[in-house]
Amino acid sequence: MSSAFAIGFDADDTLWHNEVIFDRVHRRFCELLAHRHDADEVERVLFATEMRNLELYGYGVKSFTLSAIETAIDLTDGRIGTDEIRELIRQGRDMLAHPVELLDGVADTLAELAADQHPLILITKGDLRDQERKLAKSGLADRFRYVEIVSEKDDATYARILQKHAISPRRFLMVGNSLKSDILPVLALGGAGVHVPYPITWQHERVDTPPPADGRFFPLASLREAPAVIRDWIAATV
């Protein structure tokens, strides 16, 4: 496939809502501990715990739930009640069972790009079972020629995926909401990126350095703009 163009898509907060679900649970978690600590302190300790556990737990709801329970134990000096822990587990279960809600324009955009005959690749990180569940419930699975669910999204991961599918980096474009995970690694390999930001960005995914604007980076306000931009990029790259 080295002569073909391929389009990659992130999943969470690019195709369907995700961070807004975490945000609601974060607020409930702060309320649960409000009689002991203010929200800023709870968020600070929770984030530090998530980062400390990231190498062992990875990303996703299960990782978050374990870190939330650990944070609650630490912030209450072990006095958190079993009912409160049970509530944290229930919230985690609810997150895993949450309906998959597509973002505006996703179905139309994928249909339009699929009609152009360029292979579409879903590249998402997180818990394997949860990501498989969301993809199955999204109704989008048949739009993608390949699906890659990975533990991290960095230069090495993208390089491995491109090599696996015999895709030249300069003929690969990634669409996503995260500059850190979806755009910068692909640009570093010589590919292109379409950035469609989501209203909420997890602290770990925030970056301050804008990517180089050399005809391979395209910030958009809506995913609906992507097909035209991608066609122009392909025409300029051929």
N, C-alpha and C positions, 0 to 999 in steps of 0.2 A: 504493500500500500504506500510505498515511499513517495510515489508521484502524486498521490491524492491529497486533497485537503481534508482535515478532520476538525470537528468542532467538539470541544469538551464543555460539559456543564457541571457546575456545582449543584448540590441538591438543597440542603437546608438554607432557607432565606434567599435562595435564588429561584427555585421552582415552587417551594411551599413554605408556609410560615413555620418558624421554629423558635427563634429567639424571643418572640413575644410570649410564648408559653413559658419559657424559662424565667422571663422577667416577672410574670405574674406570681410564680412560685417563689422567686427571690423575695418579693414583697411580703408574701405570706410568712416566709421564714423569718424575716425581720420582725414581723408582728408577733410571731411566736416567742421571740426572745426580747421583746420590747420592754418587759418589766425588769430586765436585767442589764441590757446594753442598748445604746442608741443604734440606729440603722447603719450609720457610717462605720461603726466599730464592727458590727456583725458582718457587713459586706467585706470589710478589710480582712477579717480573719477567715471568712469563708473562701475568698479568692486565694489567699495564701495557702490554705489547706488544699484547694483544688490544684494549684500549681505544684505543691509538694507531692501530691498523689498522681499527677498526670502520667509519669513514666510507668507506674504500676497499673493504673486503672484505665488510662486512655480517656477518650472523649465520650460524651453522651449522658443520657439520663441516669443510668446506673452509677456511673462515676460521680455525677453530681449528688445523687442521693446518699451515697456512702460518705462523701465529703461533708455534706450537710449534717448528717448524724454525728460525725466526728467533731465538727465545729460546735454543735449544740452541747455535746458532752464537755468539750474544753471550756466553753464560755459559761457553763453552769457549774464548773468544778465537779462534774460527775453527778449533779443533782437533777439532771433532766429526767422527767417522769416517763414511765413506759407508755403512757397514753400519748405523750408528745412525740416520742420516737415512732409509735404506731402511726401517728398523723403524718410524719415525714415519709414513712414508707408508703402510706396511702397516696400522698401527693405524687410520689415517684411512679406508682402504678398508673395513676390518672394520666400522667404525662406520656407514658408508654402507650396508653390506650387512646390518646387524643386523636380525633379525626384529622386526616390529612387535608389541609386547605390550600389549594393552589393560589399562587400570586396572580395578579392581573396579567393577562396576555400570554401566560405560559403555554397553554394548549395550542393557541393559534401560532405562536412563534415556533414551537417545535414542529408543528405540521408544515409550516412554510419552509423551514430549513430542511426537513426530511424530503420534501418534494424536490429540492436541489440535488439530491443524491449524494451529498457529502455525509460520510459516516458520523453519527453523533455518539459521543462517549460520556456516560455519567461517571464522574469522579468525585466521590464524597468520602469524608472521614467520619469515624464514629463507631458505635456499637454495631456489629454485623447484623445481628438479628433485628434490631430496631430499624436500621436503614433498609434492610430487605422488606420489612413490613410496610414501611412508608412508601417505598417504590411500588410495591404490589397494590396498595390501596390508592395510589395516586392516579392510576389509569394511564400512566405514561411509559410503562416498561417497554412496550413494543416500539417506542420511538428510538430506542437506543440500540446500536449494534453491539456495544460493549458496555459492561458495568464493572467499575472498579471501586470497591469499598476498602479504604486503606486506614491505617492507624495514624498516619501523619501525612501532611501535604507540603512537601518541601522539594527542593531541586532534585534530589536523588529519587524521590518517589515518582515525579513526573518523568524523569529521564528513563526510569525502569519501565513505566507504562508505555511511553512512546517507542522504546526499543522492542518491547513485547509485541506491539501491533505494527511494527515496521513503519512508523510515522516519522517523517522528518520534522524536527522542531520548528523549522521556519515555515512549515505548512500546517502548523497546529495553532488553533486559537482557543483560549479558555474563557468561558463566560461565568462570572461569579460575583458575589457581593463582598467578598473579603479581599482587600488588597494583599494582605499578608499571605493567605493560604491559596488564593485562586489566581492572582495576577503576577506578583513579583517573582515567584519561582519560575513561571513559564517565560516571562520576559528575560530572565537570567539565562535561560536555555536557548534563546533566540526566537521564541514563539511570540504570539500576540495575545492581547487580553482585552476583553470587554468587561468593564466594571459597572455593575448596576447596584448601587448601595441600598441596603435595607435600613429602615428607620432606626433600628437598635443594633448596636455592635457590641459584642462581648468584649470586655476589657482586654482579654488575651489576644484578640484579633485586631486590635487597633494599632496602626502605624502612622507616623507623622511624615515620613519621607515619601513624597510623590514619586511614582515611577517615571522613567525617562519618556519624554514625548517625542518619539522618533518615527511615528507612523505605524507603531505597533500597539499603542495603548489608546483605548477608546472609552472615556467615561460617558455613560448614558444616564438619562433620567428615568427611562422606562425600557423594559425588556422588548417592548414592541418595536423599538428602534433598531434592534440588533440585526435582523435579516438584511436590511439595506446596507448597514455598516459592514457586515461580514462580506457581502457580495463585493463592495467597493475594495475591501482589503484583499480579497482573492484576486480581483482584477489587477490590482496594483502589484501583487506579488508574483503573478505568473511570469 
